Amino acid sequence: MAKGFLHITDTEALTALVDRLKKAEYVTVDTEFLRDNTYWPKLCLVQVAGPDVAAIIDPLAPLIDLQPLLDLMADPNVLKVFHAARQDIEIFLKISGRIPEPLFDTQVAAMVCGYGDSVSYETLVSKIARASLDKSSRFTDWTRRPLTDRQLQYAIGDVTHLRKVYDNLAGELERSDRTEWLDEEMAILMDPATYIVEPRQAFQRIKTRTTNRRFLAILREVAAWRETEARARDLPRGRLLKDDALLELAAHPPHSIDEMKQSRGVPKGFADGKLGPSLLEAVRLGLECPDEDLPEAEKPVETPRGVGPLVELLKVMLKLQCERHGVAQKLVANTADLERIAGDDEADVPALSGWRRQVFGEAALALKTGKLALAAEGRRIKLIRLDE
């Protein structure tokens, strides 16, 4: 052990570490990775800590097999604690085919406990652990070896302070009886669909305002082509073709390689290369897609005329109720949700069901129906019941 933590570079040491950690109630976990030049994130480090041990595991070491660590991640008897877990989970899902479980995300837990929207790890360490983090190695190249002492100290801090953060937040959730609130959010993180992009759904991530279904059919096919090729070559999507190029192909679909060369977004020489014909085939599939198979355009929610002021009142109500209950607004509702609530008492939005309805939904509907009012009292806003 060096400077308070283990540096694991071989399978034997990793196995011994896991034997200790699997006896713990929970382990804190973080990863360092690079994704600048690849489709899949390249795992460079894994940091873990239990109550009495902390370690940095080097997955790039030549004599290491990560299987003992992956077994620990799948152990149902050990809670895995992350902060802002999505990218870490994506990595473990890719290398093991499984999502770590059971799972606790301190960023989400902090939102449930009223620390604000998408609160940073640095903020929680400062407020809860009363410590500061040296972030000078945040943008380091984690693939280079050997790692410096500063890099290692930076990396281990992402799991050692997390122990105290977790203990505090878990206690707050228990005392406020909000554990089930967190469970709803963890279910989303533990759903593989959260991380796996089906190629034919990739077009939905590209921003476009069109409602032209033929345009969307072409975009669906060329985006699926890009997703498939990027995965196969382990390249960033934009390294093959940028979104603007796909949008141009959908708006002005080429019928030949020569026409594709005229598309401004297609790099010079691309159409004549190995990928040109298969991209042209994707365009053809979109052009020839039967009408009944055309994707439906996402219709914008039309806010009824005259409800703008009501939406503004609902925003005030949301802020007031979230401050009163100590929960982040982002977890309860967004502006689009408020617009739908303004136009429909039975809008299909999270804010009108479960614990969110208790925190905000019931009050929002009471405000709409004139049973509740907002009033200023000095610098404060208060609620006034009008049906009593």
Phi, psi and chi 1 to 4 in degrees:
 res  aa     phi    psi   chi1   chi2   chi3   chi4
   1 MET       -  133.7  179.9  177.9  -70.1      -
   2 ALA  -123.8  127.5      -      -      -      -
   3 LYS    53.7   40.0  -64.3 -173.4  179.0 -179.8
   4 GLY    87.8    4.8      -      -      -      -
   5 PHE  -149.3  160.6   62.2   89.9      -      -
   6 LEU   -91.3  146.5  -58.9  171.4      -      -
   7 HIS  -115.3  104.2 -171.2 -172.9      -      -
   8 ILE   -94.7  121.7  -54.5  -65.4      -      -
   9 THR  -129.6    5.8   58.1      -      -      -
  10 ASP  -144.6  161.6   62.3   75.3      -      -
  11 THR   -66.7  -36.7  -52.9      -      -      -
  12 GLU   -61.4  -46.3 -177.4  179.3   -2.5      -
  13 ALA   -66.3  -37.6      -      -      -      -
  14 LEU   -64.6  -41.9  177.8   58.7      -      -
  15 THR   -61.3  -42.8  -59.2      -      -      -
  16 ALA   -64.0  -39.3      -      -      -      -
  17 LEU   -63.1  -46.9  171.3   68.0      -      -
  18 VAL   -63.4  -36.6  168.8      -      -      -
  19 ASP   -59.0  -33.9  -74.6  -16.8      -      -
  20 ARG   -75.9  -43.9  -68.4  178.3   65.6  178.7
  21 LEU   -71.1  -29.9  -69.3  175.5      -      -
  22 LYS   -71.8   -7.4   66.4 -175.9 -179.0 -177.4
  23 LYS   -90.4   -6.8  -60.2  172.3 -175.1  176.6
  24 ALA   -84.3  155.6      -      -      -      -
  25 GLU   -70.0  -35.1  179.3 -177.2  -13.2      -
  26 TYR  -151.1  159.6   70.9   86.4      -      -
  27 VAL  -130.7  142.9  -65.8      -      -      -
  28 THR   -91.9  144.0   55.3      -      -      -
  29 VAL  -139.0  142.9 -170.6      -      -      -
  30 ASP  -150.9  162.7 -171.4   43.1      -      -
  31 THR  -134.3  156.7   65.3      -      -      -
  32 GLU  -119.4  134.3  -54.7  -62.4  -19.2      -
  33 PHE  -150.5  165.9   58.8   89.3      -      -
  34 LEU  -125.1  144.8  -72.8 -178.3      -      -
  35 ARG  -141.9   13.3 -159.5  174.2 -164.0  162.4
  36 ASP   -63.5  -36.3  -62.6  -18.5      -      -
  37 ASN  -119.6   14.6  -60.4  -51.0      -      -
  38 THR  -136.2  159.7   58.7      -      -      -
  39 TYR   -75.5  -47.9  178.5   93.1      -      -
  40 TRP   -89.6  142.1  -55.3  106.4      -      -
  41 PRO   -64.9  137.9   22.2  -31.6      -      -
  42 LYS   -95.4  114.4 -177.7  175.8 -178.1  178.8
  43 LEU   -72.8  126.3 -179.4   61.3      -      -
  44 CYS  -113.6  -33.7  -58.3      -      -      -
  45 LEU  -148.9  151.3  -76.1 -176.3      -      -
  46 VAL  -127.9  126.3 -178.7      -      -      -
  47 GLN  -108.9  133.7  -54.4   96.2  -79.4      -
  48 VAL  -137.3  152.5  -65.2      -      -      -
  49 ALA  -150.3  137.4      -      -      -      -
  50 GLY  -109.8 -172.7      -      -      -      -
  51 PRO   -58.7  -31.8  -24.5   34.9      -      -
  52 ASP  -128.4   13.3   59.3   -4.1      -      -
  53 VAL  -153.0  145.1   64.5      -      -      -
  54 ALA  -133.5  146.4      -      -      -      -
  55 ALA  -150.9  149.9      -      -      -      -
  56 ILE  -111.4  123.3  -68.5  177.2      -      -
  57 ILE  -105.1  129.5  -57.8  163.2      -      -
  58 ASP  -101.6   99.0 -172.0   -8.8      -      -
  59 PRO   -71.8  -10.8   25.5  -32.2      -      -
  60 LEU   -90.9   -3.8  -58.1 -176.9      -      -
  61 ALA   -65.6  139.8      -      -      -      -
  62 PRO   -70.0  -18.6   23.0  -32.7      -      -
  63 LEU  -110.9   31.2  -60.0  176.9      -      -
  64 ILE  -124.5  138.8 -162.6  165.2      -      -
  65 ASP  -117.9  122.8  179.4   -8.3      -      -
  66 LEU   -80.5    2.6  -68.8 -178.9      -      -
  67 GLN   -56.5  -41.2 -168.2   56.8   51.3      -
  68 PRO   -58.4  -39.3  -26.1   35.9      -      -
  69 LEU   -65.6  -41.8  173.3   66.6      -      -
  70 LEU   -65.2  -35.4  -58.9 -178.9      -      -
  71 ASP   -63.8  -39.9  -68.4  -18.7      -      -
  72 LEU   -63.5  -41.6  177.3   66.4      -      -
  73 MET   -62.4  -27.2  -68.0  -62.9  104.1      -
  74 ALA   -94.8   -2.9      -      -      -      -
  75 ASP   -70.8  115.8 -171.5  -24.8      -      -
  76 PRO   -69.9  -11.2   27.3  -35.2      -      -
  77 ASN   -91.8   -5.3  -62.5  -47.6      -      -
  78 VAL  -121.5  118.9 -178.4      -      -      -
  79 LEU   -73.1  134.2  178.5   68.2      -      -
  80 LYS  -103.0  121.8  -89.3   63.3   73.2  172.7
  81 VAL  -108.1  121.5  178.8      -      -      -
  82 PHE  -122.7  167.5  -66.4   83.4      -      -
  83 HIS  -120.8  126.5 -179.3   82.5      -      -
  84 ALA    51.9   69.5      -      -      -      -
  85 ALA   -80.5  -12.0      -      -      -      -
  86 ARG   -55.7  -48.8  -71.3 -165.1  178.1 -140.9
  87 GLN   -70.9  -34.6  -66.5 -169.3   85.1      -
  88 ASP   -63.7  -43.3  -58.7  -52.1      -      -
  89 ILE   -65.0  -39.9  -67.7  172.5      -      -
  90 GLU   -57.7  -39.4 -178.6 -174.8    9.4      -
  91 ILE   -64.1  -48.7  -70.1  171.8      -      -
  92 PHE   -65.5  -35.1  -76.5  111.1      -      -
  93 LEU   -63.9  -38.9  178.8   60.8      -      -
  94 LYS   -68.4  -43.2  172.9   63.8  171.3   60.6
  95 ILE   -86.5  -18.2   63.4  177.8      -      -
  96 SER  -123.0  -15.2   70.6      -      -      -
  97 GLY    79.8    6.2      -      -      -      -
  98 ARG  -135.1  150.8  -61.3 -175.7   63.8  175.0
  99 ILE   -91.8  132.8  -70.3  176.0      -      -
 100 PRO   -54.8  134.9  -25.6   35.2      -      -
 101 GLU  -153.1  152.8   60.0  174.7  -24.7      -
 102 PRO   -66.4  166.5   26.1  -33.6      -      -
 103 LEU  -133.1  144.6 -173.9   66.5      -      -
 104 PHE  -140.4  122.2 -172.7  102.5      -      -
 105 ASP  -107.8  114.9 -171.0  -37.0      -      -
 106 THR   -69.4  -25.6   55.4      -      -      -
 107 GLN   -66.5  -45.1 -175.5  177.1   72.1      -
 108 VAL   -67.1  -42.7  179.5      -      -      -
 109 ALA   -60.1  -39.1      -      -      -      -
 110 ALA   -65.1  -34.9      -      -      -      -
 111 MET   -67.1  -40.2  -67.4  167.5   70.4      -
 112 VAL   -64.0  -33.3  170.9      -      -      -
 113 CYS   -89.8    4.3  -67.7      -      -      -
 114 GLY    88.6   23.2      -      -      -      -
 115 TYR   -86.2   -0.4  -77.6   84.9      -      -
 116 GLY   112.0  174.2      -      -      -      -
 117 ASP   -78.7  129.7  -66.9  -17.4      -      -
 118 SER    46.9   49.8  -57.2      -      -      -
 119 VAL   -63.0  140.0   61.6      -      -      -
 120 SER   -79.9  158.2   70.3      -      -      -
 121 TYR   -62.6  -41.2  178.5   61.8      -      -
 122 GLU   -58.3  -40.6 -171.0  172.8    6.8      -
 123 THR   -65.6  -43.6  -63.2      -      -      -
 124 LEU   -66.1  -40.0  -69.3 -179.2      -      -
 125 VAL   -61.7  -40.1  169.3      -      -      -
 126 SER   -67.8  -45.2  175.1      -      -      -
 127 LYS   -78.0  -35.2  -70.2 -174.9  175.4 -178.8
 128 ILE  -100.8  -49.1  -64.7  175.7      -      -
 129 ALA   -86.2   -9.1      -      -      -      -
 130 ARG    54.9   43.8  -56.9  -62.1 -179.9 -174.8
 131 ALA  -132.8  165.2      -      -      -      -
 132 SER  -120.1  152.1   59.6      -      -      -
 133 LEU  -110.5  139.8  -62.3  174.5      -      -
 134 ASP   -87.4  106.9  176.4    8.6      -      -
 135 LYS   -98.3   17.5  -53.9  -57.0  -72.7 -175.1
 136 SER   -66.4  -20.5   59.4      -      -      -
 137 SER  -100.3   15.0  -63.4      -      -      -
 138 ARG   -58.5  -39.7  178.8 -179.7  -62.9  177.6
 139 PHE  -106.0   31.2  -58.5  109.7      -      -
 140 THR   -74.1  163.9 -166.4      -      -      -
 141 ASP   -90.1  101.7 -178.6   -4.2      -      -
 142 TRP   -77.6   -3.6  -67.1  105.5      -      -
 143 THR   -85.9  -16.9   63.3      -      -      -
 144 ARG   -77.9  141.1  -61.5 -176.3   65.8  178.5
 145 ARG  -129.5  143.6  -63.6  -64.8 -176.7  -88.7
 146 PRO   -80.0  155.7   30.4  -36.9      -      -
 147 LEU   -78.6  145.6  -63.9  168.4      -      -
 148 THR   -82.4  162.3   66.1      -      -      -
 149 ASP   -58.7  -38.2  -72.9  -15.8      -      -
 150 ARG   -64.2  -41.6  172.6  168.3  -76.9 -170.1
 151 GLN   -61.6  -44.9  -72.8  175.2  -51.5      -
 152 LEU   -65.6  -41.3  -65.8  172.2      -      -
 153 GLN   -64.7  -39.9  -71.7  -65.7  -24.6      -
 154 TYR   -60.3  -48.0  164.3   86.1      -      -
 155 ALA   -63.8  -43.6      -      -      -      -
 156 ILE   -69.2  -26.9 -157.9   64.6      -      -
 157 GLY   -63.7  -20.3      -      -      -      -
 158 ASP   -75.4   -9.3  -76.2  -18.8      -      -
 159 VAL  -122.7  -24.9  -70.2      -      -      -
 160 THR   -72.0  -46.5   51.4      -      -      -
 161 HIS   -68.1  -25.5  -63.1  -57.7      -      -
 162 LEU   -63.7  -25.5 -167.6   54.4      -      -
 163 ARG   -61.4  -47.0  -67.3  178.3  -66.7 -160.1
 164 LYS   -69.3  -38.5 -170.1  166.1 -174.1  177.9
 165 VAL   -59.9  -46.5  170.1      -      -      -
 166 TYR   -61.6  -49.1  164.1   72.6      -      -
 167 ASP   -55.5  -42.8  -73.7  -24.7      -      -
 168 ASN   -67.0  -48.0 -176.6  -77.4      -      -
 169 LEU   -67.7  -39.7  -68.2  174.5      -      -
 170 ALA   -61.0  -40.1      -      -      -      -
 171 GLY   -64.8  -41.3      -      -      -      -
 172 GLU   -63.0  -42.4  -74.7 -166.0   41.4      -
 173 LEU   -62.7  -40.8  -70.5  169.8      -      -
 174 GLU   -66.0  -45.7 -171.5   69.2   26.9      -
 175 ARG   -65.9  -34.3  -71.4 -170.8  -64.0  -87.9
 176 SER   -93.0    2.5   59.9      -      -      -
 177 ASP    56.7   45.2 -163.0   24.8      -      -
 178 ARG  -116.2   16.0  -65.8 -175.2  177.9 -176.5
 179 THR   -58.7  -38.1  -57.6      -      -      -
 180 GLU   -67.7  -29.8  -69.1 -174.7    1.9      -
 181 TRP   -60.0  -44.5  -63.3   17.2      -      -
 182 LEU   -66.9  -37.5 -178.0   67.9      -      -
 183 ASP   -57.0  -38.3  -70.0  -16.3      -      -
 184 GLU   -60.5  -41.9  -69.8 -175.8   26.1      -
 185 GLU   -72.7  -35.7  -56.6  -54.6  -45.3      -
 186 MET   -66.0  -31.1  -69.4  -57.8   96.9      -
 187 ALA   -61.1  -35.3      -      -      -      -
 188 ILE   -67.7  -44.4  -62.8  172.5      -      -
 189 LEU   -65.3  -27.4  -74.4  178.3      -      -
 190 MET   -92.9    5.3  -64.7 -179.7   68.8      -
 191 ASP   -91.3  117.6 -177.4   -4.4      -      -
 192 PRO   -55.1  -27.8  -26.7   35.7      -      -
 193 ALA   -63.0  -20.3      -      -      -      -
 194 THR   -64.9  -25.0  -58.8      -      -      -
 195 TYR  -114.6  -20.8  -49.2   94.8      -      -
 196 ILE   -98.1  118.9  -60.2  172.9      -      -
 197 VAL   -95.7  114.8  178.9      -      -      -
 198 GLU   -71.7  131.3  -65.3  -62.8  -27.9      -
 199 PRO   -50.2  -40.0  -31.3   37.7      -      -
 200 ARG   -79.3   -1.6  -76.5  176.8   61.9   80.8
 201 GLN  -105.6   -3.0  -58.7  -59.1  -40.8      -
 202 ALA   -63.2  -28.8      -      -      -      -
 203 PHE   -63.1  -23.6   78.6  103.4      -      -
 204 GLN   -68.5  -15.7  -64.1  177.2  -14.3      -
 205 ARG   -86.1   -6.8  -64.3 -171.6  171.9 -165.5
 206 ILE   -96.7  124.2  -59.1  174.3      -      -
 207 LYS   -74.0  125.3  -66.5 -178.1  179.2  179.5
 208 THR  -152.2  144.9  175.8      -      -      -
 209 ARG   -99.4   -2.0  -63.1 -179.6  178.7  179.4
 210 THR   -71.1  151.4 -174.3      -      -      -
 211 THR  -113.5    8.8   57.6      -      -      -
 212 ASN   -72.3  113.4 -175.7  -54.0      -      -
 213 ARG   -70.0  -30.6  -63.8  177.0   67.6 -162.8
 214 ARG   -68.2  -42.6 -177.6   62.1   58.0 -173.6
 215 PHE   -54.9  -47.1  175.5  102.4      -      -
 216 LEU   -65.7  -32.6  -66.8  174.6      -      -
 217 ALA   -65.8  -42.7      -      -      -      -
 218 ILE   -66.7  -43.4  -60.0  170.4      -      -
 219 LEU   -60.7  -40.2 -176.4   61.7      -      -
 220 ARG   -59.7  -43.2  177.4  177.6   63.7 -171.1
 221 GLU   -71.7  -42.7  -62.9  -58.6  -28.9      -
 222 VAL   -72.4  -32.1  -65.0      -      -      -
 223 ALA   -69.1  -38.2      -      -      -      -
 224 ALA   -64.9  -39.9      -      -      -      -
 225 TRP   -59.6  -47.9  170.7   88.7      -      -
 226 ARG   -62.8  -42.8 -176.9  179.1   68.6  172.4
 227 GLU   -60.3  -44.9 -162.7   73.7   19.5      -
 228 THR   -65.6  -45.5  -59.4      -      -      -
 229 GLU   -67.7  -38.3  -66.2  -67.4  -17.8      -
 230 ALA   -64.3  -41.9      -      -      -      -
 231 ARG   -63.6  -46.2  -73.2 -177.3 -175.6  179.1
 232 ALA   -62.8  -35.3      -      -      -      -
 233 ARG   -98.2   -1.4  -70.9  166.0  169.2   74.2
 234 ASP    50.9   53.9 -164.1   18.0      -      -
 235 LEU  -123.2  149.1  -70.3  172.3      -      -
 236 PRO   -59.2  144.9  -21.6   32.8      -      -
 237 ARG   -52.8  -48.0  -60.3  175.5 -176.5   90.0
 238 GLY   -66.2  -16.5      -      -      -      -
 239 ARG   -71.5  -29.7 -174.3   69.7   59.7   84.8
 240 LEU   -79.3  -64.1  -74.8  177.1      -      -
 241 LEU  -147.4  139.8  -78.1 -179.9      -      -
 242 LYS   -79.5  162.0  -62.6 -172.7 -178.8  -58.3
 243 ASP   -55.0  -40.7  -72.5   -3.5      -      -
 244 ASP   -59.9  -35.0  -72.5  -12.6      -      -
 245 ALA   -67.3  -40.8      -      -      -      -
 246 LEU   -64.8  -40.7  -59.2 -173.4      -      -
 247 LEU   -64.2  -38.5  -68.7  168.5      -      -
 248 GLU   -67.5  -40.1 -175.1  179.1   -6.8      -
 249 LEU   -62.6  -36.6  -69.9  169.7      -      -
 250 ALA   -72.4  -35.7      -      -      -      -
 251 ALA   -76.2  -36.9      -      -      -      -
 252 HIS  -131.1   74.0  -53.0  -72.8      -      -
 253 PRO   -66.0  125.8   21.7  -31.9      -      -
 254 PRO   -76.8  150.1   28.8  -34.3      -      -
 255 HIS  -109.8   -1.1  -66.1   80.0      -      -
 256 SER  -153.8  167.1   66.3      -      -      -
 257 ILE   -61.9  -39.9  -67.4  -65.2      -      -
 258 ASP   -61.0  -40.7  -73.9  -21.8      -      -
 259 GLU   -67.8  -35.9  -72.0 -174.7   15.6      -
 260 MET   -63.3  -34.3 -172.9 -174.8  -64.8      -
 261 LYS   -60.4  -25.1  -67.5  179.0 -176.2  178.3
 262 GLN   -82.8  -11.2  -53.9  -53.4  -47.9      -
 263 SER   -70.5  121.7  -64.2      -      -      -
 264 ARG   -63.5  -31.6  -71.1 -179.6  -62.9  174.6
 265 GLY   -79.3  -14.2      -      -      -      -
 266 VAL   -84.9  121.2  176.1      -      -      -
 267 PRO   -58.5  151.0  -21.9   32.6      -      -
 268 LYS   -60.3  131.1 -174.2  176.0 -179.3  179.2
 269 GLY    88.3  -11.4      -      -      -      -
 270 PHE   -66.4  -46.4 -173.9   94.3      -      -
 271 ALA   -61.9  -34.1      -      -      -      -
 272 ASP   -83.0   -6.2  -72.7  -37.0      -      -
 273 GLY   -83.3 -169.4      -      -      -      -
 274 LYS   -64.8  -29.8  -65.3 -179.9  179.6  179.3
 275 LEU   -90.3  -13.6  -62.6  177.6      -      -
 276 GLY   -55.6  -52.6      -      -      -      -
 277 PRO   -60.6  -40.2  -26.3   36.1      -      -
 278 SER   -70.5  -32.8   59.6      -      -      -
 279 LEU   -67.7  -40.8  175.7   57.1      -      -
 280 LEU   -62.4  -36.7 -173.2   64.8      -      -
 281 GLU   -64.8  -36.5  173.8   64.3   12.8      -
 282 ALA   -64.2  -41.2      -      -      -      -
 283 VAL   -60.3  -43.5  173.1      -      -      -
 284 ARG   -61.5  -40.4 -175.7 -168.8   67.2   78.6
 285 LEU   -61.0  -39.0  -70.4  174.2      -      -
 286 GLY   -68.0  -40.0      -      -      -      -
 287 LEU   -66.0  -34.2  -75.7  168.5      -      -
 288 GLU   -98.6    7.5  -62.4 -180.0    1.9      -
 289 CYS   -61.6  128.3  176.8      -      -      -
 290 PRO   -58.8  148.4  -22.0   32.7      -      -
 291 ASP   -55.5  -38.0  -71.3  -11.5      -      -
 292 GLU   -70.5  -15.1   60.5  -89.4   20.0      -
 293 ASP  -103.0    3.2  -66.3  -26.4      -      -
 294 LEU   -66.0  140.3  -66.1  173.7      -      -
 295 PRO   -66.6  145.6   21.2  -30.2      -      -
 296 GLU   -77.5  135.5  -67.3  -70.5  -18.6      -
 297 ALA   -74.3  137.3      -      -      -      -
 298 GLU   -72.8  115.7 -176.1  175.0  -19.0      -
 299 LYS   -83.7  128.7  -62.8  178.9 -179.3  178.7
 300 PRO   -64.3  142.5   22.9  -31.8      -      -
 301 VAL   -70.3  121.9  176.5      -      -      -
 302 GLU   -86.8  117.9  -65.4 -173.6    7.3      -
 303 THR   -81.4  124.3  -55.2      -      -      -
 304 PRO   -55.3  144.6  -23.4   33.4      -      -
 305 ARG   -60.9  141.1  -66.5 -177.1   62.0 -177.3
 306 GLY    90.2   -3.4      -      -      -      -
 307 VAL   -95.2    0.2  -57.9      -      -      -
 308 GLY   -52.6  -49.0      -      -      -      -
 309 PRO   -60.7  -35.2  -26.4   36.2      -      -
 310 LEU   -65.4  -39.8  175.5   57.2      -      -
 311 VAL   -60.3  -40.4  172.8      -      -      -
 312 GLU   -64.9  -38.4  -65.5  -55.7  -47.6      -
 313 LEU   -65.3  -38.5  -75.2  177.5      -      -
 314 LEU   -65.6  -33.0  -71.5  173.2      -      -
 315 LYS   -63.5  -42.6  -71.5 -179.5 -178.9  178.7
 316 VAL   -64.3  -42.7  175.7      -      -      -
 317 MET   -60.7  -43.3  172.7   72.5   76.8      -
 318 LEU   -60.5  -47.9  176.8   63.4      -      -
 319 LYS   -61.8  -42.7 -177.4  175.2 -179.7   62.7
 320 LEU   -63.7  -48.1 -174.5   66.3      -      -
 321 GLN   -67.4  -38.1  -70.2  -63.5   93.7      -
 322 CYS   -69.0  -37.0  -72.4      -      -      -
 323 GLU   -67.1  -39.3  -73.6 -175.6   -6.2      -
 324 ARG   -64.6  -39.6  172.7  174.5  -66.6  179.8
 325 HIS   -93.3   -5.2  -71.0  -86.5      -      -
 326 GLY    65.9   52.5      -      -      -      -
 327 VAL  -140.2  147.6   62.0      -      -      -
 328 ALA   -69.5  137.0      -      -      -      -
 329 GLN   -59.1  -37.7  -64.9 -180.0   52.6      -
 330 LYS   -57.4  -30.1 -175.7  177.9  179.7  179.6
 331 LEU   -76.1  -21.7  -86.2 -177.0      -      -
 332 VAL   -95.5  -51.4  178.3      -      -      -
 333 ALA  -163.9  156.1      -      -      -      -
 334 ASN  -118.4  180.0   56.1   33.9      -      -
 335 THR   -60.8  -40.2  -60.2      -      -      -
 336 ALA   -61.2  -39.5      -      -      -      -
 337 ASP   -62.3  -42.8  -65.7  -25.0      -      -
 338 LEU   -64.6  -37.7  -60.4 -176.7      -      -
 339 GLU   -64.3  -38.7  -69.4  174.3  -11.2      -
 340 ARG   -70.8  -38.3  -64.7 -179.9   68.5  178.9
 341 ILE   -64.2  -38.8  -67.5  171.7      -      -
 342 ALA   -60.9  -33.4      -      -      -      -
 343 GLY   -94.7  -12.5      -      -      -      -
 344 ASP  -154.4  118.9 -177.7    1.0      -      -
 345 ASP   -65.0  -19.6  -72.5   -2.6      -      -
 346 GLU  -115.6   30.5  -62.2 -178.2    0.4      -
 347 ALA   -56.2  140.0      -      -      -      -
 348 ASP   -83.9   77.3 -175.7   16.3      -      -
 349 VAL  -131.9  151.0  -64.6      -      -      -
 350 PRO   -57.3  -30.8  -25.9   34.5      -      -
 351 ALA   -65.2  -13.9      -      -      -      -
 352 LEU  -105.7   20.4  -66.9 -175.7      -      -
 353 SER  -144.6  160.9   63.7      -      -      -
 354 GLY    58.6 -147.4      -      -      -      -
 355 TRP   -67.2  -26.4   64.7  -94.7      -      -
 356 ARG   -66.2  -33.8  -66.4  174.0  177.2   83.7
 357 ARG   -65.1  -38.6 -173.1  179.7 -177.5  101.8
 358 GLN   -66.0  -40.9  -61.8  173.6   27.9      -
 359 VAL   -73.3  -42.4  169.0      -      -      -
 360 PHE  -133.9  -41.0  169.1   70.8      -      -
 361 GLY   -56.7  -47.8      -      -      -      -
 362 GLU   -61.4  -42.8  -68.3  -70.5   -5.2      -
 363 ALA   -65.5  -37.9      -      -      -      -
 364 ALA   -62.7  -44.0      -      -      -      -
 365 LEU   -68.0  -36.9  -64.2  177.4      -      -
 366 ALA   -64.6  -36.6      -      -      -      -
 367 LEU   -64.1  -41.2 -179.3   69.7      -      -
 368 LYS   -63.4  -38.5  -80.5 -171.5   63.9  178.6
 369 THR   -92.6    8.5   54.7      -      -      -
 370 GLY    78.4   14.7      -      -      -      -
 371 LYS   -90.9   -9.4  -63.0  176.6 -179.1  178.1
 372 LEU  -142.5  142.3 -164.0   62.0      -      -
 373 ALA  -133.1  158.0      -      -      -      -
 374 LEU  -105.4  137.3  -63.5  169.6      -      -
 375 ALA  -141.2  150.4      -      -      -      -
 376 ALA   -91.6  138.1      -      -      -      -
 377 GLU  -134.0   91.5 -174.1  176.7   59.0      -
 378 GLY    67.6 -123.8      -      -      -      -
 379 ARG   -91.8    0.5  -63.7 -179.0  178.8 -179.7
 380 ARG  -105.1  153.2  -63.5  174.8   60.1 -108.7
 381 ILE  -106.6  133.1  -60.7  -65.0      -      -
 382 LYS  -128.2  161.8   66.3  176.6 -177.0  177.9
 383 LEU   -98.1  140.1  -59.1  179.4      -      -
 384 ILE  -124.6  120.7  -59.5  176.1      -      -
 385 ARG   -74.6  131.5  -60.3  -66.1  -46.7 -170.9
 386 LEU  -109.7    1.2  -58.3  178.7      -      -
 387 ASP  -111.2   16.1   57.3  -12.8      -      -
 388 GLU  -104.4      -  -64.4  178.7  -11.0      -
